């Protein structure tokens, strides 16, 4: 499953998988406990595929950051937990992404990234390779 269907909902812990859309919002399933919730369009919702991390040169998509963590950890969970001290989190993130912008990427952001990576890894969603765009998918189907 691609990051296009994985959501972060403000005020709710963990990540959610988009199940279906409704007229007033959507139904999502928690990756933590499997419970389904309904969320309205008023909720602060972020799709993981739309999130990027600031570096000194550009903004890297979250997918690329997850891929770098996966390479560092050989596909396993992170060696640092998301509840570690700020300095440990920053040291770990510096190993993963040496050119991240320390002024714009906060310890709370690093905590979320580590927590999300481990949650996705626990649920077997650890393929962070490039996703096909609709045009590419259509052209490959026609061939």
BASEMI-682993 format. One record per residue: residue number from 1; x, y, z of N, C-alpha, C in turn; residue in one letter. Coordinates in steps of 0.05 Angstrom, whole numbers, plus 5000, padded with zeros to 4 digits. Example, Ala and Ser with C-alpha at 12.3 -4.5 7.8 and 13.67 -1.06 7.14 Angstrom:
BASEMI-682993
<1 <5264 4886 5156> <5246 4910 5156> <5264 4934 5156> "A">
<2 <5257 4955 5142> <5273 4979 5143> <5258 5001 5157> "S">
This chain:
BASEMI-682993
<1 <5017 4976 5000> <5000 5000 5000> <5018 5025 5000> "X">
<2 <5011 5044 4984> <5027 5068 4982> <5019 5088 5004> "X">
<3 <5036 5108 5007> <5031 5129 5027> <5007 5147 5020> "X">
<4 <4996 5144 4995> <4973 5159 4987> <4948 5153 5003> "X">
<5 <4947 5130 5015> <4923 5121 5030> <4928 5121 5060> "X">
<6 <4951 5131 5069> <4957 5132 5097> <4954 5161 5107> "X">
<7 <4939 5164 5129> <4932 5190 5139> <4942 5195 5168> "X">
<8 <4948 5220 5174> <4952 5228 5201> <4929 5247 5207> "X">
<9 <4915 5242 5229> <4892 5259 5236> <4898 5274 5261> "X">
<10 <4896 5300 5260> <4903 5317 5283> <4886 5310 5307> "X">
<11 <4899 5308 5330> <4884 5302 5355> <4880 5272 5360> "X">
<12 <4889 5255 5341> <4887 5226 5344> <4914 5213 5342> "X">
<13 <4921 5195 5360> <4947 5183 5359> <4950 5163 5336> "X">
<14 <4974 5159 5326> <4980 5139 5306> <4972 5148 5278> "X">
<15 <4972 5128 5260> <4965 5132 5232> <4940 5117 5225> "X">
<16 <4928 5125 5203> <4903 5112 5194> <4904 5106 5165> "X">
<17 <4890 5084 5158> <4888 5076 5130> <4861 5085 5120> "X">
<18 <4861 5099 5097> <4836 5108 5086> <4820 5084 5076> "X">
<19 <4795 5081 5086> <4778 5059 5077> <4759 5068 5055> "X">
<20 <4745 5090 5060> <4726 5100 5040> <4720 5129 5045> "X">
<21 <4711 5143 5025> <4703 5171 5028> <4672 5171 5030> "X">
<22 <4663 5191 5046> <4634 5195 5048> <4627 5223 5040> "X">
<23 <4602 5230 5040> <4594 5257 5033> <4606 5278 5052> "X">
<24 <4607 5271 5077> <4616 5291 5097> <4644 5287 5106> "X">
<25 <4658 5268 5096> <4686 5263 5105> <4696 5236 5095> "X">
<26 <4705 5219 5113> <4715 5193 5105> <4716 5174 5129> "X">
<27 <4719 5148 5123> <4722 5128 5143> <4751 5118 5141> "X">
<28 <4764 5117 5165> <4792 5109 5166> <4795 5087 5187> "X">
<29 <4815 5070 5183> <4820 5048 5201> <4848 5053 5214> "X">
<30 <4849 5051 5240> <4873 5056 5255> <4894 5033 5250> "X">
<31 <4919 5041 5246> <4940 5021 5243> <4949 5011 5270> "X">
<32 <4942 5025 5291> <4949 5017 5318> <4932 4994 5328> "X">
<33 <4906 4998 5328> <4888 4979 5340> <4866 4968 5321> "X">
<34 <4866 4977 5296> <4847 4967 5276> <4819 4978 5278> "X">
<35 <4814 4996 5296> <4787 5007 5299> <4782 5027 5277> "X">
<36 <4757 5028 5268> <4749 5046 5247> <4737 5071 5259> "X">
<37 <4743 5094 5247> <4732 5119 5256> <4721 5134 5232> "X">
<38 <4703 5152 5237> <4694 5170 5216> <4705 5198 5223> "X">
<39 <4715 5211 5203> <4726 5238 5207> <4713 5257 5187> "X">
<40 <4708 5281 5196> <4696 5300 5178> <4718 5316 5164> "X">
<41 <4710 5331 5145> <4729 5347 5130> <4740 5370 5147> "X">
<42 <4728 5375 5170> <4738 5395 5188> <4763 5387 5204> "X">
<43 <4767 5361 5206> <4791 5350 5220> <4816 5358 5205> "X">
<44 <4837 5362 5220> <4863 5368 5208> <4876 5342 5199> "X">
<45 <4874 5336 5172> <4883 5311 5162> <4907 5316 5143> "X">
<46 <4927 5300 5146> <4951 5301 5128> <4954 5273 5115> "X">
<47 <4958 5273 5089> <4964 5249 5075> <4995 5247 5074> "X">
<48 <5005 5223 5082> <5034 5221 5085> <5049 5226 5059> "X">
<49 <5037 5220 5036> <5050 5225 5011> <5054 5254 5004> "X">
<50 <5040 5272 5019> <5041 5301 5014> <5061 5315 5034> "X">
<51 <5072 5300 5053> <5089 5312 5073> <5118 5311 5063> "X">
<52 <5133 5332 5068> <5161 5334 5061> <5177 5343 5084> "X">
<53 <5203 5338 5083> <5222 5346 5104> <5242 5366 5093> "X">
<54 <5246 5388 5107> <5264 5408 5098> <5293 5399 5100> "X">
<55 <5308 5403 5078> <5337 5400 5079> <5349 5427 5072> "X">
<56 <5375 5429 5072> <5388 5454 5066> <5384 5462 5037> "X">
<57 <5380 5443 5019> <5377 5448 4990> <5349 5448 4980> "X">
<58 <5332 5430 4990> <5306 5425 4979> <5287 5413 5001> "X">
<59 <5263 5406 4992> <5245 5391 5010> <5244 5363 5000> "X">
<60 <5250 5344 5017> <5250 5315 5010> <5223 5303 5018> "X">
<61 <5210 5288 4999> <5185 5275 5007> <5190 5255 5030> "X">
<62 <5170 5252 5046> <5172 5234 5069> <5179 5206 5061> "X">
<63 <5169 5198 5037> <5175 5172 5026> <5205 5167 5024> "X">
<64 <5220 5188 5015> <5249 5186 5012> <5262 5183 5039> "X">
<65 <5253 5198 5059> <5264 5197 5086> <5259 5169 5097> "X">
<66 <5235 5158 5094> <5229 5131 5103> <5248 5111 5090> "X">
<67 <5253 5115 5064> <5271 5096 5049> <5299 5098 5061> "X">
<68 <5308 5121 5068> <5335 5124 5080> <5337 5111 5107> "X">
<69 <5315 5113 5123> <5314 5100 5149> <5315 5069 5145> "X">
<70 <5299 5060 5125> <5298 5031 5119> <5326 5021 5112> "X">
<71 <5340 5036 5095> <5367 5028 5087> <5386 5027 5111> "X">
<72 <5384 5047 5128> <5401 5048 5152> <5396 5025 5171> "X">
<73 <5371 5018 5174> <5363 4997 5193> <5360 4969 5180> "X">
<74 <5368 4966 5155> <5365 4941 5140> <5337 4930 5140> "X">
<75 <5318 4948 5138> <5290 4939 5136> <5276 4935 5163> "X">
<76 <5291 4938 5185> <5279 4933 5211> <5270 4959 5224> "X">
<77 <5263 4956 5250> <5254 4980 5265> <5278 4998 5271> "X">
<78 <5272 5022 5278> <5294 5041 5284> <5308 5033 5310> "X">
<79 <5334 5040 5311> <5350 5034 5335> <5344 5054 5357> "X">
<80 <5331 5076 5351> <5324 5096 5370> <5293 5098 5372> "X">
<81 <5283 5097 5396> <5254 5100 5400> <5245 5129 5398> "X">
<82 <5219 5133 5392> <5209 5160 5389> <5207 5175 5416> "X">
<83 <5211 5161 5438> <5209 5175 5464> <5237 5181 5476> "X">
<84 <5257 5179 5460> <5285 5185 5469> <5288 5215 5473> "X">
<85 <5310 5223 5485> <5316 5251 5490> <5321 5265 5463> "X">
<86 <5317 5291 5464> <5319 5308 5440> <5346 5304 5426> "X">
<87 <5368 5304 5441> <5395 5302 5429> <5399 5275 5415> "X">
<88 <5389 5254 5427> <5391 5227 5414> <5375 5226 5388> "X">
<89 <5351 5238 5388> <5335 5239 5364> <5349 5254 5342> "X">
<90 <5360 5277 5349> <5374 5294 5329> <5399 5280 5318> "X">
<91 <5414 5266 5336> <5437 5252 5326> <5430 5230 5307> "X">
<92 <5408 5215 5313> <5399 5193 5296> <5390 5205 5269> "X">
<93 <5374 5226 5270> <5364 5238 5245> <5387 5249 5228> "X">
<94 <5407 5259 5241> <5431 5269 5227> <5445 5247 5212> "X">
<95 <5445 5223 5224> <5457 5199 5210> <5441 5191 5186> "X">
<96 <5415 5193 5188> <5397 5186 5166> <5397 5207 5144> "X">
<97 <5395 5232 5152> <5392 5254 5133> <5412 5277 5142> "X">
<98 <5437 5275 5134> <5457 5293 5144> <5452 5323 5137> "X">
<99 <5437 5328 5116> <5434 5356 5108> <5406 5367 5115> "X">
<100 <5393 5355 5135> <5366 5365 5143> <5370 5393 5155> "X">
<101 <5350 5410 5152> <5351 5437 5162> <5344 5437 5192> "X">
<102 <5364 5441 5209> <5360 5439 5238> <5343 5462 5248> "X">
<103 <5341 5484 5233> <5325 5506 5242> <5295 5502 5237> "X">
<104 <5288 5486 5217> <5260 5482 5210> <5249 5454 5216> "X">
<105 <5267 5435 5222> <5258 5408 5230> <5262 5405 5260> "X">
<106 <5240 5404 5275> <5241 5404 5304> <5243 5375 5314> "X">
<107 <5250 5372 5340> <5251 5346 5353> <5223 5332 5351> "X">
<108 <5202 5348 5354> <5175 5336 5352> <5170 5324 5325> "X">
<109 <5181 5336 5304> <5178 5326 5277> <5193 5299 5274> "X">
<110 <5217 5298 5285> <5233 5274 5284> <5219 5252 5299> "X">
<111 <5208 5258 5322> <5192 5238 5338> <5170 5226 5321> "X">
<112 <5155 5243 5307> <5133 5233 5290> <5143 5215 5268> "X">
<113 <5165 5224 5255> <5175 5209 5232> <5184 5181 5242> "X">
<114 <5199 5180 5264> <5208 5154 5275> <5184 5137 5283> "X">
<115 <5165 5149 5297> <5141 5134 5305> <5125 5124 5281> "X">
<116 <5122 5140 5261> <5107 5132 5237> <5122 5110 5222> "X">
<117 <5148 5113 5220> <5163 5092 5206> <5160 5065 5220> "X">
<118 <5163 5065 5246> <5160 5040 5261> <5132 5028 5259> "X">
<119 <5112 5045 5259> <5084 5036 5257> <5079 5024 5229> "X">
<120 <5089 5037 5209> <5086 5026 5181> <5101 5000 5179> "X">
<121 <5125 4999 5190> <5142 4975 5189> <5128 4952 5203> "X">
<122 <5116 4957 5227> <5101 4936 5242> <5078 4925 5226> "X">
<123 <5066 4942 5209> <5042 4934 5193> <5050 4924 5165> "X">
<124 <5076 4919 5161> <5085 4908 5135> <5083 4928 5112> "X">
<125 <5081 4953 5118> <5079 4973 5096> <5106 4987 5094> "X">
<126 <5126 4972 5085> <5153 4984 5084> <5165 4986 5056> "X">
<127 <5147 4987 5036> <5157 4992 5009> <5153 5022 5003> "X">
<128 <5175 5036 5005> <5174 5065 5002> <5185 5074 4975> "X">
<129 <5186 5056 4955> <5196 5063 4929> <5177 5082 4915> "X">
<130 <5186 5093 4893> <5170 5113 4878> <5143 5100 4870> "X">
<131 <5122 5116 4874> <5095 5106 4866> <5090 5116 4838> "X">
<132 <5075 5100 4823> <5069 5109 4795> <5048 5130 4795> "X">
<133 <5050 5149 4777> <5029 5169 4774> <5007 5156 4757> "X">
<134 <4984 5168 4757> <4961 5157 4742> <4967 5154 4712> "X">
<135 <4982 5173 4701> <4988 5172 4673> <5006 5148 4667> "X">
<136 <5026 5144 4684> <5044 5121 4680> <5029 5095 4683> "X">
<137 <5011 5093 4702> <4995 5069 4707> <4977 5064 4683> "X">
<138 <4965 5085 4672> <4948 5082 4648> <4964 5072 4624> "X">
<139 <4987 5083 4620> <5003 5076 4596> <5013 5047 4599> "X">
<140 <5020 5038 4623> <5030 5011 4627> <5006 4991 4623> "X">
<141 <4982 4999 4630> <4959 4981 4626> <4953 4978 4597> "X">
<142 <4957 4999 4581> <4951 4998 4552> <4970 4980 4538> "X">
<143 <4995 4978 4547> <5015 4962 4534> <5010 4933 4538> "X">
